[in-house]
Every structure is written in structure tokens, then in C-alpha cells.
């Protein structure tokens, strides 16, 4: 029986199962002790959980490498929320025990988040449940399971992997993770990836299908788990594992090497990250900086806007692993397929062509100013910080942001807060308008970063998520290749850096074309860093130029595909 879920962290792992089945706390004999006593019990439990959470945050800094563990500090913020405290106190005044009050109030928040359409917001229910269960354990004097004592080489099987549980995980002891709930955007998934532990989440019925001590094979790439694998499957796993280890050994020398092509010309290889925790992983994998930090994680994980201080802490956390490298932080890219319920953007028939990216930020200037202030303050401590603007279509938008940055810098200086007034400001070239006016935008921008996903779908008029037109969505259309070439040339002629941060940066077939056009900055997912560096080292200018001339002479995507099918580099 194959269990199917979501491949939240890549790789394969096999080992005896350790099944963690959480039991409901025993509340027998617990009666109402009066308003003041119940208030005191809840206050003591809250203080205990806050102390424990601070300690867990420190452990996360050491084990997961997160400089500022927002996953857990967010729980502390919730504990201190005046509205939450008011609701809990009201329940106690109405005659509920502290335990019943926690059940009722937190249960309401859990149901609220579970009912939201946005997947990321739904997954936040797990974080609230984690906090709820920890408060109940503190009230009842119960201890949490210590995952740091798991037997070496085991596969952890549980209903839900909470942030507080994940902090105790040790990659040297846990071969893989299998859960019944969760998704790729959950905090548990983020931590699993940061720790490099293969994980399949959301595999319904896992605890029923697996017994303690049984061998389990988990494939984080395929999103599957196989209880009790046969000899054939075990041998296939060992073969795959051996191949993986050989690949890792082949790539290991590239971890600390500079990124150079076959002629020794310097290139820069950065990482795309969606959370500060992933920045440390990227640094460990040899990234020279961050080519794209998506700030949506700050806004999607909550029911209200993040404060300036919260944003500042997150930006500095992402920058700390790269004290001498560049860190490109994209301003909020809301809208399109990234719906933020509390932002109250208009319901649109075609949100990809509506109020998204920079347009959404301009529509809520009070929120945008908070983000700009946090970025300016982060820039004072992180010299490599750069700001990237999404969904730009003309130069007036860049000028408007510069004006807002100057105003925010003036405010901060008057308040006596350190900031960096002249932050490098870049344009994410992802609209046809930006691509066709790249020469004009280059006069107003400090750098370009090409976003191939949106640029491709806009140019080809093909939604990348629509199955009916999936065949039309391809990088290897002459229109896309010409646009990439021309944008890179425009940036180089203007003397500004040009990077590419979409999935295309790791495409081995596109790589020689990018190198031939003179692209010097590539940003890929942390898992692909070493492979991409090794591939860059294998291309000389002459070899890359020969491929580029042949591909650019072809008339359509079918011809280009046929060329690559016969490509000797396959």
C-alpha cells in the first residue's frame, strides 16, 4: 500500500517507524476554582509557555540556523495579543475553567483559519493548535514529547508536525518524516527543508497504515511513502541512495568554490528563498547571496499586517548568513494567485492582470510605507541589501517608489532611527511593458532581475496553471528567448547588473544561452545551487556561443525542442 501526500522536503529516507500518537490531555477532577484562581493559573501557564517558546527559538537558531526564528516568535506575539487575552478572560468570567477557555477561544481561531480559501492561511491553523496544546499541557502539568531522543535512523510518523516539535528534530537521527496533515507551505515543511530531512506531509491514514518499528520508505521528491517495502523496493532505495551520495560527492568540491565559467570568467550564484529559515540552508549550500527573498511569508501567515519591527527582524534574519553578499528583497507581491484575505483587494475576473504586485502596494500606501521603512532600517545593518519591485510597467512607478523611500528616510532620521537612505532599487522584469522599455527603465533602476514565470505567460498569453494551454507555455519560444536576450543587453549597455531569478535560471538547456548573452547573476533554489555551479563551470564562451547561434536561428518551439532532443549535453 503506497501512501500519497505532498513532497514537502526532497530526498529519500528509509528506517523503522516511530509513531507519535498524541493523546487528549486528561482533565479528570479539574473543576472551576473561581475567577481569580483561574486567571492566575492561566497567567502562570502563559508565562511558562512564553519562556519555553523563547528557549525553543534559541534552539532553532542553533539547529535550523534561523537567525531570527519568526515561526516561534509569532507564537509569543499571539500570546501577548490583547484581544486574545480579553476573550480568554471573558470566558473565565462566564464560569469556564482556564482549560475550557483555551479550548473555546483557540478553537474559534482554528476553525476560522481552517475555513479560509488561501492554502497558506489554512495551514496556519496548525501553528495555533500547537500553541493551544502547549498551553493545555502547561495548565495540566504535562510534558511534551522530546524528539531529540528519537532512535538513530528512524522515520517519524505523526498526525501533525508542529513548530515546537520540529525544533527537536535532528537530521542525524531522523531519516524522514511522514505526517497525516500539513502542506508544502507549512512551518513544519519550512523547517524540514532547512534541516535537510526528507518529508511527505498530508498522507491521510499514515498512522493506521504504519506500526511502530515497521520499515517505512519515504520519497520526498515523489510525495509517497511505502510501509513494509519488499526486497525489490529496498534494493531500489539503496541504489538510489548510493547514486545520490555519489552525486553529492561529485558536487561537494563546488560548495566553497567561486562561480566561474569554463574560461574562468566570474559569475554570481544566488538563492531564491521564501523564508529567512531557508537563507541559512542556502548559505550552507554555497549561495553567494540571496537573489530573491519573497516577503509574502510575512503577510500570509497572519490575520493582520506585520509591524515594522517584525519586518525589520525578518529582513535582518535573512541577511545575516550573507554578511558580505547581496540580499535582494522583493516588496510584497500580493494579488494574482497570492491572495491575502485581510488585504481586501478587489475581486477581479482576471487577477493576474489586475491589482497585484506594486499596484497593490500603491493601493495601500500606509502598508507599503511600513515595509519601506523596515527595509531602509535593515539596510543600515545589512550593506548588501537591495530592494526589488514586482509588476513594474513604466518608469513613473520606479520614480514614485524613490520619492516614497526619500520621504520614509526623512521620517526615520527625524525619529533618530538608523537607516540607509540610498538603497539600491531594482525592477523585476516580468511584464512585456517592462521588457520592451528595458532601456528606459535601466536609466531609473540600479539593477534588473528577470522573472521568467510571469514574463513567459504574459508574452505567450498562456496561463502557466491552465492544463488546456500548458503545451503553449514554454521558455523555448523565439519570442521569450529574444526578450531575455534584449533585456540582458539593455542592462549591460546601461552598466547595471542583470540577474535571473525564475525557475529558468536552473534550466541546463537555457544556461548556455544566458552565458552567451552575458548574464552574470543567476538565482536558483537552494537544492540546485551546486548543480548549477558545476554546469556553469562546464561552459566556455565559444561553446555557449555556438549553441546560442544555432538555437536563435530556429523559427519555432518545435524546432528548438527537436534541437535539444538531439543535444549531446543531454
C-alpha positions in Angstrom: 0.0 0.0 0.0 1.5 3.3 -1.2 0.6 6.3 0.9 0.4 9.6 -1.1 0.8 13.1 0.2 2.8 16.2 -0.5 6.5 16.1 -1.1 7.4 19.0 1.3 11.1 18.3 1.6 13.1 16.5 -1.1 15.2 13.3 -0.9 14.5 9.7 0.2 14.8 8.1 3.6 14.1 4.7 5.0 14.1 3.4 8.5 12.0 1.9 11.3 8.9 3.9 12.1 8.4 5.8 15.4 4.7 6.5 15.5 3.8 9.5 17.7 0.1 9.3 18.6 -0.9 12.3 20.7 -3.4 11.6 23.4 -6.0 14.1 24.6 -5.0 15.7 27.9 -6.7 14.1 31.0 -8.7 16.7 32.8 -10.5 14.5 35.3 -11.2 16.1 38.6 -10.5 19.7 37.3 -13.2 22.0 38.5 -13.8 25.7 38.4 -11.8 27.4 41.1 -13.2 30.9 40.8 -12.3 33.9 38.6 -9.2 35.0 40.3 -7.7 31.5 40.7 -8.4 30.5 37.1 -6.9 33.8 35.9 -3.8 33.1 38.0 -3.5 29.6 36.6 -3.8 30.8 33.0 -1.3 33.7 33.6 1.2 31.2 35.1 0.7 28.8 32.1 1.1 31.6 29.6 4.3 32.8 31.2 5.6 29.2 31.2 4.8 28.7 27.5 6.4 32.1 26.7 9.6 31.1 28.5 9.6 27.7 26.8 9.0 29.3 23.4 11.9 31.7 23.8 14.1 28.7 24.7 12.8 26.8 21.6 13.6 29.8 19.5 17.2 29.8 20.7 17.4 26.1 19.9 16.1 26.8 16.4 18.8 29.4 15.9 21.4 26.6 16.6 19.7 23.6 14.9 17.8 25.1 12.0 20.1 28.1 11.6 17.4 30.7 11.7 18.9 33.9 12.9 15.5 35.3 13.9 13.0 32.4 14.3 9.8 34.2 13.2 7.9 30.8 13.4 8.1 30.8 17.2 8.3 34.5 17.9 5.0 34.7 16.1 3.5 32.4 18.8 4.9 34.7 21.5 3.2 37.7 19.8 -0.1 35.8 19.7 0.2 35.0 23.5 0.6 38.7 24.1 -2.3 39.8 21.9 -4.7 42.0 24.0 -7.7 40.7 22.0 -6.8 37.1 22.8 -6.3 37.9 26.4 -9.7 39.7 26.5 -11.5 36.7 25.0 -9.9 34.2 27.4 -10.7 36.4 30.4 -14.3 36.8 29.3 -14.7 33.0 29.1 -13.3 32.6 32.7 -15.6 35.3 34.0 -18.5 33.4 32.5 -17.6 30.4 34.6 -15.2 28.4 32.4 -12.0 26.8 33.7 -8.8 28.0 32.2 -8.6 24.8 30.2 -12.1 25.2 28.8 -11.4 28.9 28.0 -8.3 27.9 26.0 -10.3 25.2 24.2 -13.1 27.6 23.2 -11.1 30.6 22.2 -8.3 28.9 20.4 -10.8 26.5 18.8 -12.6 29.5 17.3 -9.3 30.8 15.8 -8.5 27.3 14.4 -11.9 27.0 12.7 -11.6 30.5 11.3 -8.2 29.7 9.7 -9.3 26.2 8.5 -12.2 27.8 6.7 -10.1 30.3 4.6 -9.6 29.7 0.9 -5.9 30.5 0.8 -3.8 27.4 1.5 -1.1 29.2 3.4 -3.6 30.8 5.7 -5.3 27.4 6.3 -2.0 25.9 7.2 -1.6 28.4 10.0 -4.2 26.6 11.9 -1.5 24.1 12.8 0.5 26.8 14.5 -2.5 27.9 16.6 -3.2 24.3 17.5 0.4 23.9 18.6 0.1 26.9 20.9 -3.2 25.7 22.2 -1.9 22.2 23.1 1.2 23.6 24.8 -1.0 25.9 26.9 -3.2 23.0 27.9 -0.1 20.9 28.8 1.2 23.7 31.0 -2.1 24.1 32.8 -2.3 20.3 33.4 1.3 19.8 34.2 2.1 17.5 31.3 5.4 17.3 29.4 5.8 17.4 25.6 7.5 14.5 23.8 11.2 15.1 23.4 12.0 14.4 19.7 15.8 14.9 20.3 15.8 11.4 21.9 14.5 9.5 18.9 16.4 6.4 17.9 19.0 6.9 15.1 17.8 6.3 11.5 14.1 6.3 12.3 11.2 7.6 10.3 8.9 9.9 12.4 5.2 9.2 11.7 2.7 11.6 13.3 -0.6 13.2 12.7 0.8 16.7 12.6 4.3 18.1 12.9 4.1 21.3 14.9 6.8 24.0 15.0 7.6 23.3 18.6 8.0 19.6 17.8 10.1 20.3 14.7 12.7 22.2 16.7 13.7 19.0 18.4 14.4 17.1 15.2 17.9 16.0 14.5 18.8 15.2 10.9 21.4 12.7 12.2 18.7 10.7 13.9 15.6 11.2 11.7 15.8 9.7 8.3 12.5 11.0 7.1 9.2 12.5 8.2 5.6 11.3 7.4 2.5 13.1 8.6 -1.2 12.9 8.1 -1.8 16.7 7.7 0.2 19.7 6.5 1.4 21.1 3.2 4.5 22.4 1.5 3.9 26.0 2.8 3.5 24.9 6.4 6.1 25.9 9.0 6.9 22.2 9.5 7.8 21.9 5.9 10.0 25.0 6.0 11.9 23.6 9.0 12.2 20.2 7.4 13.7 21.7 4.3 16.0 23.9 6.4 17.2 20.7 8.2 17.5 18.7 5.0 15.2 15.9 6.2 13.0 14.2 3.5 9.3 14.8 4.3 5.9 13.7 3.0 3.1 15.6 4.6 -0.7 15.3 4.3 -0.6 11.5 3.8 -4.1 10.5 5.1 -4.2 7.3 7.1 -0.5 7.1 7.8 -0.9 6.3 11.5 -3.3 3.5 10.7 -1.1 2.1 7.9 2.1 2.1 9.9 3.0 0.3 13.1 5.9 1.1 15.5 9.1 -0.4 14.4 8.0 -1.3 10.8 10.2 -0.3 8.0 9.0 2.7 6.0 10.4 4.1 2.8 9.7 7.9 2.3 10.2 9.6 -1.0 10.1 13.4 -0.5 10.6 14.0 -4.2 7.6 11.9 -5.3 5.4 12.7 -2.3 4.9 9.0 -1.4 5.6 6.6 1.4 5.7 2.8 1.3 5.2 0.9 4.6 6.9 -2.5 4.7 8.9 -2.2 1.5 9.8 -5.5 -0.2 13.3 -6.6 -1.1 12.9 -5.1 -4.6 11.9 -1.7 -3.2 14.6 -1.8 -0.6 17.2 -2.5 -3.2 15.9 0.3 -5.4 16.2 2.6 -2.4 19.8 1.6 -1.8 20.6 2.0 -5.4 19.0 5.5 -5.5 20.6 6.4 -2.2 24.0 5.4 -3.5 23.5 7.4 -6.7 22.5 10.4 -4.6 25.6 10.1 -2.4 27.8 9.8 -5.5 26.2 12.9 -6.9 26.7 14.7 -3.6 30.4 13.7 -3.6 30.8 14.9 -7.2 29.3 18.3 -6.3 30.8 18.8 -2.9 34.0 20.4 -4.2 31.8 23.2 -5.7 30.3 24.1 -2.3 33.1 26.6 -1.5 34.3 27.4 -5.0 33.7 30.7 -6.7 31.2 30.6 -9.6 33.2 30.7 -12.8 32.6 29.5 -16.3 34.9 27.3 -18.4 37.0 30.4 -19.3 37.4 31.4 -15.6 35.0 34.4 -16.0 33.3 35.2 -12.7 29.6 34.8 -12.4 27.4 35.2 -9.2 25.2 32.4 -8.0 22.4 33.4 -5.6 19.5 31.6 -4.0 15.7 32.1 -4.2 14.2 31.8 -0.7 10.7 32.2 0.7 11.5 32.4 4.4 14.5 33.5 6.5 15.0 29.9 7.7 15.8 28.9 4.1 18.6 31.6 3.9 20.8 29.6 6.3 20.3 26.5 4.2 21.2 28.4 1.1 24.4 29.7 2.7 25.3 26.2 3.7 24.8 25.0 0.1 27.2 27.6 -1.2 25.0 30.5 -2.2 26.9 33.8 -2.6 23.8 35.8 -1.6 20.0 35.9 -2.0 18.8 36.8 -5.4 15.1 36.8 -4.3 13.6 36.9 -0.9 9.8 36.7 -1.3 8.3 38.8 1.5 4.8 37.2 1.2 5.6 34.9 4.1 5.3 37.8 6.4 1.8 38.8 5.2 0.3 35.4 4.5 0.9 33.9 8.0 -1.5 36.1 9.9 -4.8 37.9 10.1 -3.3 41.4 10.4 -0.4 43.3 8.8 3.1 42.7 10.2 4.6 45.5 12.2 7.6 47.5 11.1 9.7 45.8 13.9 8.6 42.3 12.8 9.5 43.1 9.2 12.9 44.5 10.3 13.7 41.4 12.3 12.8 39.1 9.3 14.9 41.0 6.8 17.9 41.1 9.1 17.5 37.4 9.8 17.6 36.6 6.0 20.6 38.9 5.6 22.8 37.7 8.5 24.0 34.5 6.8 25.5 36.7 4.0 27.5 39.5 5.7 29.5 40.1 2.6 26.9 39.1 -0.1 24.0 40.8 -1.7 20.5 40.2 -0.5 17.6 41.1 -2.8 14.3 41.6 -1.1 11.2 41.9 -3.2 8.5 44.1 -1.9 5.1 42.5 -1.3 3.9 40.7 -4.4 0.2 40.3 -3.5 -2.6 39.6 -5.9 -2.8 37.1 -8.7 -2.6 33.7 -7.2 -1.3 35.1 -3.8 -4.5 36.2 -2.1 -4.1 37.9 1.3 -7.6 37.9 2.9 -7.1 40.8 5.3 -5.6 43.0 2.5 -9.1 43.3 1.0 -8.0 43.5 -2.6 -10.9 43.8 -5.1 -12.4 40.5 -6.5 -11.3 40.5 -10.2 -12.2 38.4 -13.2 -8.6 38.2 -14.2 -6.4 38.9 -11.1 -3.2 38.3 -13.0 -3.9 41.4 -15.0 -5.4 43.4 -12.1 -4.3 44.9 -8.8 -1.2 42.9 -8.0 2.4 43.5 -7.1 3.5 47.1 -7.0 -0.1 48.1 -7.9 -1.4 46.5 -4.8 1.2 48.3 -2.7 0.3 51.7 -4.2 -3.4 50.9 -3.4 -2.5 50.5 0.3 0.3 53.2 0.7 0.1 53.1 4.5 1.1 49.4 4.5 3.7 50.0 1.8 5.4 52.8 3.8 5.8 50.4 6.8 7.6 47.9 4.5 9.8 50.6 3.0 10.7 51.9 6.5 11.6 48.4 7.6 13.8 47.9 4.5 15.5 51.3 5.0 16.3 50.4 8.6 17.5 46.9 7.6 19.8 48.5 5.0 21.7 50.3 7.8 22.8 46.9 9.2 22.9 44.9 6.0 25.2 46.6 3.5 24.3 44.1 0.7 20.6 44.7 0.9 18.8 45.6 -2.4 15.1 46.3 -2.9 13.2 44.7 -5.9 9.9 46.0 -7.2 7.4 43.5 -8.7 5.0 44.1 -11.6 6.6 47.3 -13.0 5.3 48.6 -16.3 6.8 52.1 -16.6 9.4 54.5 -15.2 6.9 56.6 -13.3 6.4 53.7 -10.9 10.1 53.5 -10.1 10.2 57.3 -9.6 7.2 57.1 -7.3 8.9 54.5 -5.1 12.1 56.6 -4.9 10.0 59.5 -3.7 8.4 57.4 -1.0 11.7 56.0 0.0 13.1 59.5 0.4 10.1 60.5 2.5 10.4 57.5 4.7 14.1 58.0 5.2 13.4 61.6 6.3 10.9 60.4 8.8 13.3 57.8 10.2 16.2 60.4 10.5 13.8 62.8 12.4 12.9 59.9 14.7 16.5 59.2 15.4 16.4 55.7 13.8 19.4 54.5 11.8 18.6 53.8 8.1 20.3 53.7 4.7 18.7 56.5 2.6 20.1 55.3 -0.7 19.0 51.7 -1.0 19.7 50.1 -4.4 16.3 49.9 -6.2 15.7 47.3 -8.9 13.0 46.3 -11.3 11.7 42.8 -11.7 11.3 42.5 -15.4 8.2 40.3 -15.7 5.8 42.2 -17.9 6.1 42.8 -21.6 5.9 46.5 -21.0 9.0 46.4 -18.7 10.8 44.1 -21.2 10.1 46.3 -24.2 11.2 49.5 -22.3 14.2 48.0 -20.5 16.5 50.6 -21.9 14.3 53.4 -20.3 13.9 51.5 -17.0 17.6 50.9 -16.9 18.1 54.7 -16.6 15.9 54.7 -13.4 17.0 51.4 -11.9 20.1 50.2 -10.1 19.6 46.6 -11.3 17.3 44.2 -13.1 16.0 40.8 -12.1 14.1 38.9 -14.7 11.1 36.9 -13.6 10.6 34.3 -16.3 7.4 32.7 -15.0 5.1 35.7 -15.4 7.0 37.1 -18.4 6.5 33.9 -20.3 2.8 33.6 -19.6 2.2 37.3 -20.4 4.1 37.2 -23.7 2.6 33.9 -24.9 -0.9 34.6 -23.5 -0.8 31.2 -21.8 -1.7 30.7 -18.1 1.0 28.5 -16.7 -1.5 26.8 -14.4 -4.2 26.1 -17.1 -3.9 22.5 -18.4 -5.7 23.4 -21.7 -2.8 25.6 -22.7 0.1 24.0 -20.9 1.7 22.9 -24.1 1.9 26.6 -25.2 3.8 27.6 -22.0 7.5 27.2 -22.8 10.7 29.2 -22.3 11.9 27.9 -25.7 9.7 30.1 -27.9 11.7 32.6 -30.0 9.6 35.4 -28.5 10.8 34.5 -25.0 14.4 33.9 -25.9 14.6 37.2 -27.8 13.1 39.1 -24.9 15.5 37.6 -22.5 18.5 38.4 -24.8 17.3 42.0 -25.3 16.7 42.7 -21.6 20.2 41.4 -20.6 21.7 43.5 -23.4 19.8 46.6 -22.3 21.0 46.2 -18.7 24.6 45.6 -19.8 24.6 48.7 -22.1 23.3 50.8 -19.2 26.0 49.4 -16.9 23.6 47.9 -14.3 23.7 44.3 -13.0 21.1 41.9 -14.6 20.1 38.7 -12.8 17.6 36.0 -13.5 15.6 34.6 -10.6 12.9 32.5 -12.1 13.0 28.7 -12.5 14.7 29.2 -15.8 18.0 30.1 -14.0 18.5 26.4 -13.2 17.5 25.1 -16.7 20.5 23.3 -18.1 19.3 23.9 -21.7 18.8 27.6 -21.2 22.1 28.1 -19.3 24.5 28.3 -22.4 22.2 31.0 -23.9 22.2 33.0 -20.7 26.0 32.8 -20.5 26.4 33.7 -24.2 24.3 36.8 -23.6 26.5 37.9 -20.8 24.2 37.2 -17.8 26.3 37.5 -14.6 23.8 36.8 -11.8 21.7 33.7 -11.5 19.4 32.8 -8.6 18.1 29.3 -8.1 16.5 27.2 -5.3 19.0 26.1 -2.6 18.8 22.5 -3.7 20.0 23.4 -7.2 22.9 25.6 -6.2 25.8 23.1 -6.5 24.5 21.5 -9.7 24.1 24.9 -11.3 27.6 26.0 -10.3 29.0 22.8 -11.8 27.2 23.3 -15.0 28.4 26.9 -15.3 32.0 25.6 -14.9 31.4 23.3 -17.9 30.7 26.1 -20.5 33.3 28.2 -22.3 32.3 31.3 -24.2 33.0 29.6 -27.5 30.9 26.5 -26.7 28.0 28.6 -25.3 28.1 31.0 -28.2 27.9 28.1 -30.7 24.7 26.7 -29.0 23.2 30.2 -28.8 23.7 30.9 -32.6 22.1 27.6 -33.5 19.1 28.0 -31.2 18.4 31.6 -32.1 18.4 30.7 -35.8 15.4 28.4 -35.3 11.9 29.6 -36.1 9.6 27.9 -33.5 9.4 26.0 -30.3 9.0 22.7 -32.1 12.3 23.2 -33.9 14.1 24.3 -30.8 12.7 21.2 -28.9 14.0 18.9 -31.7 17.4 20.5 -31.5 17.6 19.9 -27.7 16.3 16.3 -28.1 19.4 15.6 -30.2 21.7 17.7 -27.9 24.9 16.0 -26.9 24.6 17.6 -23.4 21.5 15.6 -22.6 
